[in-house]
Amino acid sequence: MANLKGLASIVEELRAERTNLVIQLRHVDGALSVLGKLNSGSSYTKPRTLSASARKRISLAQKARWARAKGHAPKTKRTMSVAGRRKIAAAQRARWAKVKARQKEAA
């Protein structure tokens, strides 16, 4: 009977050691998974290349945001219709025609 009591205590010690090892193994697995996630993300990222028009849109949007923040109205580029440009060009040609006519009279 003495051998059975000694054997039972050895089995108990082995079971306790096994549970400790399982707990340690879980800790190691958790650490490995965290480190694996950190390693998968590379620290180098390729810079994005933007077109000139995209950079200009971004720049104008940022200027508009700053203008709103400072209380200024954003500057917008004015556009003119083709008909409006033609009227101005015709008026300018008429003015030049008058100037040239005066120069001919004076000469």
Secondary structure, 3 states (H helix, E strand, C coil): CHHHHHHHHHHHHHHHHHHHHHHHHHHHHHHHHHHHHHHHCCCCCCCCCCCHHHHHHHHHHHHHHHHHHHCCCCCCCCCCCHHHHHHHHHHHHHHHHHHHHHHHHHC
